[in-house]
Amino acid sequence: MEGTKMGVPLEGFGDKVREAAAEGMVLLKNEQQMFPLTKEDNVALFGRCQINYYKSGTGSGGAVHTPYTTNLVEGFRRHKEISLNEELISVYEDWIKENPFDNGGGVWAGEPWYQKEMPVSEALVKKARETSNKALVVIGRTAGEDQDNAAVEGSYLLTKEEEALIEIVAASFEKTAVVLNVSNVMDMSWLCTMKNREHICGVLYTWQGGMEAGNASADVMTDAVTPSGKLPDTIAYHIEDYPSTGDFGDEKKNCYKEDVYVGYRYFETFAPEKVQFPFGFGLSYTEFQTEVTDTGISGEGKNGEITIKVCVTNKGEVYSGKEVVQIYYEAPQGKLGQPVRQLAAFGKTKLLAPGESQNLTFTIGAEQMASYDDSGVTGCKNAYVLEAGVYRLYVGTDVRSAVLVNIEGKEGLEIPVCTVVQQLQEVLAPTEDFERLRPGRLLESGVYEAVKEAVPKQSISLKERIRENLPKEMEITGDKGITFAMVKDKKATLEEFVAQFGKEELARIVRGEGMCNPMVTPGTASAFGGTAPSLYRYGIPAACTADGPSGIRMDSGLQATQMPIGTMLAASWNREMLEDLYEWEGKELLRNQIDTLLGPGMNIHRSPLNGRNFEYFSEDPYLTGICAIAAVRGIGKTGAAATIKHFACNNQEKGRTAADSVVSQRAVREIYLKGFEMAVREGKARSLMTSYNPLNGHWTASNYDLCTTVLRKEWGYKGIVMTDWWAKMNDPEEGGKEDMRNTAAMVRAQNDLYMVVANGGSEENAYEDNTLEALEKGKLTVGELQRCALNICGFLLESPVAERPLKTKEELEKDTKSFVFMPVKLLPKEPETMKLSLEHAGRYKIMVKLRSALLEQAQSSCNLLLNGKPVATIQTNGTGNEWNLIRLDNIDLKPGEYEVDLQHIKAGMEIDWLEVCR
């Protein structure tokens, strides 16, 4: 079975990672035949990140233990036709030995944004110029969970040392390129101001390409792969140009005043002159011609469809390549006000040889161009509408180059009267006053005046909505002998099965355990389902989740394949390739007996300063949704599941558990939920994670309209919903104070699973949650708990864990066979005590007293080694530096003498003692 290869990366997956990484790299500038590098070139590499090449951002999204990584030097050396300045490389290698990579001590969110750069003298550069004719300056950046970027040197901005390095290199090298090994777009204004900028002939975003990053980067900079990536975000001249900047980063509240005008939607409508590189832009080594060959309109009104056929031809004479055709629409301004461009469709060609052509056909439905009226200004409040007017289509290879296309001789699709596409109800509206951006009059310059309008506030009663829609309660039957296997074999219904659960069992099944739960794959994020003995006796298996989104995180040290970061995958604009890549990921999940990957991340790039942008796809909801559909479908083909996250409006890391995202209903629906909606409706997602933050005063983990009204009732979602790890909830009806023990609020919202309580804590309510207390006080119903239990068990029935064998009654009895064993206490600060002598084989428990001074959501872990081999992973989040007791269950040990040691994987915890007992 595949489980025998647990911790062994899937054969061939690395090759797919390399292909995907190469396809996502974006060439922004290429003059004087800078790229591709050829056999006639000798290349000088500057910048320490040529060796310390980043494969990912930081935090849970980047913590994959890989069998290898590749840096840029290694990548180039595999291309034997390319000559490198090896003498210069040796200088860097020697310096790095004395100035090693700073990982911040391995502490959560401790790694700095950038690494100290080697001082480079004019003499060293001139000496390199004697041998080399081209120079590459490699700039590296990282950011991640609990660590936003900042508009300071070393993060969003270049450091003075980096600027000086580029300037001094460009002074001697007439052909200099800057390679950006980064997790996010960064300030590029230096291209307009730097000394010797006329010699900066190339700029390439290589992003962070996973464990094949170096190989893929070298492939693109040689002629092995022609670049075909396109920007998934707009690059403005200055951080102040982004409309979100003034309302980003507050730890208590951020008003999304830019409303639906995020990224290019803002710039193309109000400030095109502030754009340095437009959304969708990216160069190739060859030239393409895109020609609209046919158009058509079918249907009328909201049922209308526009068909556009485009022929793409490689007009170059040397290089093969791929091109991305992008179609944008312009809705009439009407009464709502609209961005002047919105992405409607895109397609990527196959690899076209010189002179070769390919025809692409696009169909855009009128319904796709509808907008949400949250104020009633159109006369159709709380509805998606098509306002009267002409809906124009633009075709190009980026948002700025797209040109108007006549549709059957007309300017576009004409909607004669305002038409309701979908009548909905008010949800997720803000409760406080603020103003949002909208277009005013059209100026002579061709852009719209930026004006403000009041945002509609909440007018409905959440209490009434929730109480009127309480689920029916099934009579608790007690144990009728119906097992999970009987439901799987269709010998009983799921409802009959769940009806057996008593109130305490219902309270237990909504508790996930972790991290590093011993019932599932070592070092993974959580176990859920049959984690409590009282549930396991029904035959409910314990399903396994693992952090993603760019690979499987196993803090036990087990290895996996690391994929490119989400932003890079979106930059490929290749949905077919992404679906194939994620199918490989699904196969690796099965190999490691993992049921769902905690990814893809799909929050919107509202600001370039969000440290976790690398996990997410784009500033655009449509591109985000298409990428998410590919991920969900790809993993789903294997039987495993993708967990789409973080639902919703989790757009910064600073204050991420408390900062209220204050957003209009229109912006929530059109921008921040749209990708999730696509992943659910079209991708058939069946696992979803809420975010840490409140949304308009209600924490998402207990937000009824988010988890029930929108997700399940409007979109028809049938899967499970889980919280983020150690999330907080507040009252779904009244809002108010948040508390991680308020699982009753979570259940009422129909968020099914609390992630996570301590291992072994689901049976005994280790975190003292309020579920049973709320039942007793009438603040929660049995029917609501049963609803969550049905969702959880339904997910388990469709997951790989349902096919994995449970241990038999005899095996469990063997595990618990009694013998006398006196507890042994081990003290890490006293090495002489770190020994263990066992006379009997059996299953042992280990109690650990530990503490962590890190933030509450920060994570640290270490492996428990016996005779040099890992037998368990000890994991904790931040404890406020208070001592905590955790229990490691179910460790099978044989008789013998053991040397005990601790191997720290992620620093940040202090262990006082360990106690081994039965």
N, C-alpha and C positions, 0 to 999 in steps of 0.2 A: 504494500500500500504506500501511497505518497508520504504518509506520516513518517516512514522510515528515513526520509530525506529531509526531515525538519531541520531548518537552519542552513540548508544548502541551497544557494540561489539557483533559480531555474535555468537550465542550460539553454542558451540562445537568447535569453531575455536581454542580456547586455548589448547584443547586436541591435536589437530593436530600440533600446535606449539611445544608442549612438545615432541611429537614423533620425529618431525624433528630435534629439537635441540639435542636430545639424539643420533640420528643417525649421526650427524655431528661431534661429539666429537672424538678426536684423541688421542689414548693411545700410547705414545712413549716409555715408559719403564715400566716394571712390573716384579719385581723380589721378591723373598722371600714371595710369595703369599700376596703381598701388597694389590692388588685388586683381586676380589671384597671384600668389607668389609662384615663381617658376624656377626651373633648374638653373636659370641664368642669375638668380638672385642669391645673395648671401645676406642673411637676416640677423640683425642685432636685437636681442630681447632685453628690454628694460622694465623694471618694476618687480618687486619680490613675488607678486602673485602669479608670475610665470611659473613659479615652483609651488607656492602656497595657494593653489588654484581652488577657489570655492566650488563645492558641488551643490550646496543648498544654503538656505537661510537657517536660522537657529530655532530652538524650541522643539515642541513635539513634531512639527511638520518636517524637521530635517534630521531627526535623531535615528537614522537608519544605520545599522552596523553592516558595512559592506566588506566584501572580501578584498576589494582593491579600489583605488581611485586613480584617475589619470590627470596629470597636470599638463600644461601647455608645452613644456619642454619635451616631455615624454611623447606627446601627441605628434609634435614635429619630427622627432627622431624616428618615428615609425614611417614617415614619408622620406624615404632614402634620397629622393631626388632633390630635396630641399637642403641647402647648406646653411648651417647655423654658426654664429660666432661663438664657438665653444669656449674660447678664452674668457669672454664676457660672462657666459653662463657660470663658469668656474668661480669667478669673482663673487657672483651672487650666492652660489652654493656655500662658499666659505663664510660669507657674511651671515647667512641664515643659520649656520651652525652656532655662531656666537650670539645670534639674535633670533631665537626660535619663535615659532608661531605662538601668539598670545591667545589662548582660549578662555581667558578670564578665570583660570583655575578650574574649569569644567563646571562652574556653578551656573544654575539656571539663570538665563538672561544676563550672564556675566561677560560673555564674549564681546569685545569692542566692535564698533562699526567697521573699523579699518585697522590695518596693521602698520606698524612703524616701517617707514620706507628707508631703503639704503641710500645714504648720501652719495650723490654721483657728481664727480668733478668734470669740468670742461675737458681736462686732459684725458680722462677715461673715455668720454664720448668721442673725442677726436681720434683716439687710438682705435676705437671700435669702427669709426668711419673709414679708417685705412683699409679695413678688411671687408666691411659690409656696405651695401648700397641702399638697403632699406632698414628702417627701424620700427619696431612695435613697442609701444609703451602700454603696459598692462595695469589697469586700475581695478582694484577689488573693493567690494563693499558687502556687508551683511547686515541683517536686522532680523527680527522675528518676534516670537511670542513674548509678551511682556516687555518688548523693547521696540518702540516706534523709532522711525527716523526723525531727524530734526534738521531744520534749515540752518545748519552750522557746518563748519569745515570738518571733514572726516566722515560726514554722513551724506546729506543731500548735496553738499558743496565739496569741491576739491579742497584738499589742504594746500597750504602755501608750498609745502615740499613737493606735492604732486604737480602743482602748476609750474614750479621751477624745473622739475624733471622734464616735463613735456617741452617747455621752452628751450631748455639747454640741448635737448636731443634734436628738436626741430631746427635749431640754429646750425647744426652740422649736417643733418640728414634732410635733403630736399624732398625725400619721400618718407614721411613719418605717418604712422597710423596709431590711433588710440583704440585699444581693445578694452571693453567694459565688461568685466566679470562680476556682475552685480545682481542683486535680488530684486531690483526695482528701477524704474527710470530715475535719473538724477539730473541735476542742473547741467545744461549744455551751453550756457551763455558764453562760456570761456572761448568757444569756437569763434566768437565775434570780437573778442577783446584781447586775446592772448598774443604776446610777442611771437613773431615767426609763424603766425597762424597760416600764412600762405603755403607753408611746407607741411601742414597737417592735411594729408591727402586722403586719409581714410579714417572712418569711424565705424566700429562694429560692436553691436551689443551681442556678446556671447552668453549673457545671462548666467545661469548656474544649471549645468546640464546633467546633474546626477553623477554617477560613478564613471561615466564615459565622457565627462565634460571636456577633458583635454584632447582626447582623440577626435571628438566631434568638431571642436574649434579648429583644430589643424586641418580637418577635412574641408571645412568651409574656406579657410584662408589659402589653401592650395586649390587646385581645380578638381579635386576629388568630388566635391559637392558644390553646386552653384547655389548661392544663398537665395532663399525664397520666402523668408519670414517677413511679416508685416507688423507694425506697431499695434499692440492691443490697447494702447493709451496715447493720449496727446502729450507731446513734450512742448511746454510753453517756455518762453524766455526766462521767466522768473517765477519763483514759488508764489509770490504775491499775486500773480496773474490768475491762479486757479481760484474759482469762486468759493471753494470750501475753506480756504486757508484761514480766514478770519474767524471761523466757527469750527475749528478742529483742535483737539487736544485738551479741552477743559475736562477736569476729572469729575465734574458733577453733571454738566449738561451741555449739549451741543445742538443748536438749532440748525436744521438743514435748510437755510434760507435760500440756497440756490435752487431748491425744489427739483424739478425734472431736468434742470439745465446742468447736467454733470458732464465733465470732460468736453468732447467735441460738440455736444449739444449746446453748451454755453459758448464756446469759442466761435463756432460757425454762425451763431445767431447774433452775438453781441460784440465779439472782439477777435476777428480773424487775424488782425495784425499782431496779436500777442503769441501766435503759434510759431514755434521754431521748426518742429517736425509734426505734420498732421497725423491724426489717427488713420491707421491702415497703411502708412507709408513704409516702403522698404525697397531697396535697389536689388538688381541682379547683375550678373556678369554678362548677360545678353540683353537684347531689346525685344519687346513684345508689341504687337499691334492687337488691340481689342476693337472689334467691329460689331455693332449691333446689326444682325442680319434679318431679324423679323420680330414683330411684336403683335400682340393680340389681346382682346378683351372678351371675356365671356361672362355671362350672368349680369345681374343688375343689383344696384344698391349694396347692401351688406353681403350679398352672395356673389358680388363681382370678383373676378380674378383677372390679373394681368400676367401675360406670358411674355417673357423677353428671351430671345435667343442671341447668344454672343459667340462670335468666332474669335479664338485667340491664336495668333500665329507668332512663332519664334522668328523674328526678322534678323537675328544675328547670324554670323557665319562660322563661329568657332564653338560656342558653348551651348550645351543643352540646359534646359531650366524649366522651372514651374512658375506659373503666374496665378495671382488671385484676382478674380473679378468680384467687385463689390457693388451692391445696388442699395441706394439710399432713397428714401421718400421724403417729400415735403408736404405736410398736411396744411390745409388752409388755416390761417391764424384764427379765424372765427371768433368766438367769445372766450374760448379757453386760453388761447395763446399757445404757440407751438415752437419747438426747435425747428430750425430751417432744414436740418438734415437728421434722419434717423435710419440706422442700418436695418434693411429689410431682408436681405439675402446675400449670400456669397458662395463662391465655389472656387476650388483650386484645380488647376489642370493636372494631368499626368506630366511626366518628364517629357518635354517636347524637344526633339532634335532640331538643329538649325533648319528652317524652312518648313517645319512640321506645324500642322494646325489641329485644333480641337474645338468642337462645338459644345457649348454649355447652354442648358435651358433652365430658366428660373421662372417660378410661379409665385406670385405674391397675392394673397387674398386680401380683399378689402377689410375684413375683420381684423387683420394684423395691424392695420393702420389706425384703429380706433383709439380714442383717448378717454381717460376716466374723468367724469365730472363729479367732483366732490362738493361743489358749492350749489349746484342747481342752476348755474348761470345759463345753461343751454335749455333749461326747462325739463331736464331729465337727470335729476339728482341721483347720485350713487349708481351711475350706469356708465358702461363703455359706450361711447357714441362716435358716429362719423358725422362731423359737422358738414354742412352744405359747402360745396366748392369743388375745386379741382385738386386731385391728389397726384402730384408730379413724381416721376421716377428719374433717378440719376444713375448713370453707370460709369464706373472708373476703376482705378486700382488703388485709390485712397480717397478719403472723404473730400479732399480739396480738388482732386483732379476729376471727380465724377461730373459728367455733363448731362444735361437734360436730354431725355429720349422722348420723341414723339411716339404715342401709342395709337396706331392705326390713324395717323394723321392728326391726332388730337394732342393737346398738351399733357393729358393724363386721364385718370379715371374721374369722371364727374359724378358727384353725389348731389342730387337735386335738392333734397331737404335733409335736415338733421335727422339721423336714423339711429335708433337704439340697437346696438349689437348685443348687449347683455345687460339685463337689469339685475343689480346686486343689492346689497344692503350696506349701510354704514359699518365700517370696521376700522379699528386701529387709528381713529382720529385723535389728534392732540387735544389736550385739556387746557392748554394755556395759549395766550395770545402771542402771535408773532407774525411778521410779514415775510412774504416770499417773493422771489423774482418772477417777472413775466415780461414779455415784449410789449413795448408801447408802440409809438408810431415808427414807420419805416423812414430812416434818415436818407439824405441825399447820397451818403456814402455807400448805401446798399445794405447797411446793417440796421438792426432794430435798437431803438432807445430802450434802456433798461429801466423798468419801473417796478413798483412794489404793490402788492395787494395783501389784504388780510387773509389769513389761512382759516378755513372753516374748522370749528371746534366740535368736539364730541357732543352729540345731542341725544344719544340713546342710553338706556339703562342696561348696563351689563348684568346687573343682578337679575332683572326680569328675564333677559335673554337666556341666562344660564339656568334659572329655575324652571323656565318654560320648556327647556330641552333636556331635562334630566333623563338619563336612560332608565328603562324598566329594570327592576331588580329581579333576578332569578332566585327562586327559593333555594337556600343552602340545603343540599341533600345529605351532606356528610359523605364519607368514603363508601362508594358503591362498587369498588373494585375495578373501576374504569381507569385504564392506564393510558399514558401518552401514546404508546405503541398501538393500542386499540383504535385510537382516533386516527392515527396515521394509516392504519389498515382499513379505515372506514367501517369499523365494527361499532363505533359510537360516534356521536357528534361532538364537536368542540364545545358546544354549550353544555352538554351533559357532563363533559369532563370538568369544565371550570365550575359548574354548579356544586361540585363536591368540596370546593375549597371553603374552609372556615374563614372567619374574619382575620385571624392572625396569619393564615397562609396567604390570603389576599394581600395583606400588608407586606409580607415578605417578598412576594414575587415582583413587586415594583422596585425592589432594591437591587441594584447591580453591585458587584464586589470588585475591589481592585485597589491599587493596580497590582500586576504580577500575581494574579490569583493562581494557587496551585492546582485548581481543577482544570485549567486550560493551558494553552501553550505558554511556556515559561517567558516571563518578561513582557507580556502583552498588557493592554490597557485595562481590560475588565472581563469578567464573566457575568452572565445573567441567565435567568431561567431557573434551573434546578440547583441553585447554589445552596439553598437551605436544606438540611436533611429532611425536613417535613415535606418539602416539595420533590426532592429527589426520589422519595419512596413511591411517588406516582409515576416514576419513569421519566420525569422531565429532565432533559439533558441540560448541561451548562454550555451555553454558546459563548464564543470568544470574539472579542473586538480587538483591533490593533490600530494604533495611531498610523495615520497617513498624513497628507495625501500623496506624497511622492515616494512611497515605499513603505515596507512593513517595519515598524519600530518594535524591537524586542530587547528590552533592557537587560535580559539575561546574557546578552552577547551573541545570541544566535544571529546569523547573517542573512541578509536579504539583498535584493536588487534595488538600487536607488534610481528613480526616474528623474527627468528634468522637473524643475519647479513649474507650478501651474501657469505663471505668466508666460514662460517660455513655450509651454504647450499651446497656449492660446495664440501666441505669435506665429505658430505654424499655419493657422487658419486651415487646418486639414482634418476635418471631422472623421474621415475614414481611417486615417493613420492613428488618430487618438483612440478610436474604438478598438482597433487592433492592439494597440499598446496596453490598454486597460484590460483586454482579455488575457494578455500575458500576466498582468498583475493578478487577475482573478485566479489563474492557474497556480501562481505562487502562494496565494492565500490558501488554496486547497492543500497544497503541499505542507503547509505549516498548521493545518487544522484550525484555520481562522475563518469565521463566518462572515464578518463584515469589516471592511476597511473604513476607518474614520476619515473619509474623504470621498469625493473632492470637496475642497473648500471653494465657495463660490460667492463670497461677499464682493461687493462692487468696489473698485478702486476709486473711492470718492476723493481721496487725496493721495498724492505721491508719498506722503509722510507716514502712511500706515505701515508699521513694521512687518505686518503679516501679509502684505500684498503679494509676496512671492508665492504664497499658498493659493492665492485666488487668481482669477483669469484676466479680468479686464475692467475698464471703466464702462463698458457697454453691456447692457443686460441681455441683448440678443446673442452676441458672441459668447457671453458667459453661459447662457442657456444651451447653446449648441455644443459647447465643450462639455458641459455637465451631462447632457444626453449621451454623448459618446462614452463618457466614463461609466455612467450607470449601465448602459447597454453592454459595454465591453465586459465589465466584471460580472454582470448578470448572466452572460452566456455560460459562465462556468458553474452557476448555481450559488456562488457567493454573492454578497450584496455590497454596494457602495452606500456609505452613509453621507448624504449631502449635508453640508454645514456652512456657516453657523447662522441659524434661522432666528433673527434677521437683524439687519442694520448694525452689525458688529464691525464698525469701520475704523476703529483705532484700538491700540493696546493700552495706552495710558488710561488708567481708571476704568479698565474694561469691565469690571464687575459692578460698577456703580454709575458710570456716566450715562445719563439718560439721552437717548437719541430722539430728539423732538422733530417729527417729520409729518408733513401733510399726508393725507390719505392717498392723494393722487401720486405723489412721489413714491410712497411705499409700494403701491400696486404697480406702477409703470417702470420703476427703476429697481427697487431693492427686493421685490418678491418675484419679478418676472422670470428671472433665471430659474428659481426654484419651481415656479409653476410649470415651466417647460420640462424640467427634469422629472416632475411628477406626471404630468399629462402625457408627454411623448416618450420620456425615458422609462416610465413605469418604475420610478424609484420606490423602494419599500423600506428604507431606513433613513431617518433624519435626526439631526442633532440641533437643539436650540442653542442660543448663544448665552453669554454671561449677562449682557446688559439689559437694562429696562428700555422699552420702546414706548414712548409717550406715557411714562409713569408706571407701566406694568412690566415687570421682569418677564422676559420672553419664556423662561422655563415654566411660568404659571400663567401664560397669556392665553385666555380662552379663545378669543377671536382668531389669534394666530394659529393655534394648534387644532382648533375644532371648526370654527365657522369658515375660515378661509381654506385651510389645508384639507380637511376631510369633507366638509359639506360642499364647498364650491369646486374644489379640484378633484374630489373623489378619491383621495388618498386612502390606501388600505393597510399601510405598513405600521411600523413602530416609530415612536418618537422618544428620544432620550435627551436628558440634560447634558450639558457640558460638565466636566469633572468638578465636583464640589460646588455646584451652582447654588444660587440663592433664588428664593421665590417670595412673592408677596401675594396678598389676597387678590384673586382674579376678579372679584366684584368691586372692591373698594380701593385697591392699590395699597398704599401705605408702606410700612416698614418691611424690609426683606429679611429672610432667615433661611439658612440652608437646611433647617429641620422642618420647614413648612411643606412637607411632602403632600399634605392634604390639598394644598393649593395647586400643586403640580398635577395631582390626580384629577382634580376638578376641571382643570384646563384640558385634560386628555393628553398630557405628556406622560407617557407610560412608565418610563424608567428613570429612577434617580441614579446617576453615576457620580460618585461611587461611595459605598460605605467600606469600612475596613474588611479585609478578608475574614470570613467567618461571621461577619456582622449582620448579615441579612436575617439569620434565624433569631438573633437575640436583640435586634434593634440597637446596634452599637452606637449609632449617632443620636439615639433618643428622638426620632422623628415623631411628628404629631398625628400620624395617620389614624391610629386606633383611638386616640383621644378625640379627634374630630368626628369619628364615627359615633362615639358615645354621646357627644354634645350635639349631634344632628347637623354638623357643619359639612358633612360628607356622607354620601350614601353608599350602601353595599353595591348598588348597581354601577356606580362610577368606578369602583375598584374592579368589579367584574369586567367592565368594559376594557380597562387596561389589561387585565389578565388575558382576555380574549385576543387582544392585539398582540401581546407578547407570545402567547402560545401559537397563534396563527403564523407569526413570523418564524418561530422555531420549526414548525411543521414543513415550511418551504425552504429550510436552510440545510447546508451540508451536515450540521450537527445531528439532524434527524436520522442520517444514514450511518453515523458513527456508533459503534456498539457501546451500550451502557455496561457497567460492571454488574455481574450477577449477584444475587443474594449471597451465594457461597463466597464469592471474591470479597465482598464487603465484610462478611463475618471473619474471613481470614485476616483482613486488614486490621480488624479490631480485636483479634484474639488477645486475651489478657495475659499479662505476666507482670511480675513486680519490677519496677524500675524507679529508683530514687532520682528526682530531678537533679540536673547538673547545671551549675551557673558558670558561664564563661565571661571573662572580663577582658575586652580588647585592649585596655590600657595596662593589663598585666599579662604579657605574652605567655608566661608559664602556665596560666590557667586555660589556655586555648587548646585543650586536648580533650578527647572524648573516647571512652571505652564502652563498647556495647557487647552484651552477652547474647542478646536475642535479636533476631530479625523481626521487623514490624514497622508499623506506621507511627511516626513520632510527630509531636508538635513542638514548635519552638516559639517561645515568647521573647519579644525584643523590646527593650526600653530605649527609646530614641527621642531626639528632638531636632528641629530645624528652624533656623532663624530666617529662612527665606519667606517670600510672600505666600499667601494662602494657596494660590493656584500654581506656585512653582513646584517643580518636581525634582527629587533626587533619589538615587537608587544605588545599591551595591549588591554584589553576589556573595552568597555564603558558600565558601569552598571547604570541602572535606577532602583531605589528601590531594589538594590541587584541582579538584573537579567541582564545578558549580552544582549545587543541589537545590538551591532556592534563591529567589531574588527578594531582597528587602527594599521596600519602596515607601516613600512618604511624600506628602505635600508639606508646605510650610506649616509649622505648628505654633508660630508666635514665640518660638524658643521655649515652649513648655514641654515637659517630658510627657511622652505618650507611650502606651503599651500597645503593640500590635502582635498578632498571632500568625505564624506561618503553619498552615495545616498540611496534613497528608504527605509527609516526607517519608518515603520508604527507604529504610536503611538496613544493611546487612550487619551481622556480628563482626567485630573487629576494632582495631585501634585507628583513631582518626586525628589528624592534625587539622585544626580549625583556623580558617583565615577569612578575611574580608577583602573583596576586590571592588573598589569603588568605580562605578560606571559613570555616574553623574553626581558630582560633588554637592555638598550642602547639608548632609545629615551628620549628627553625632550620635554614636551608639554607646550607651552606658554599660549594658550587659545583655547577654543572651541566655535564656534558660531552656534546656532540653528536657522535655517531659513526655509522658504518655497521654 
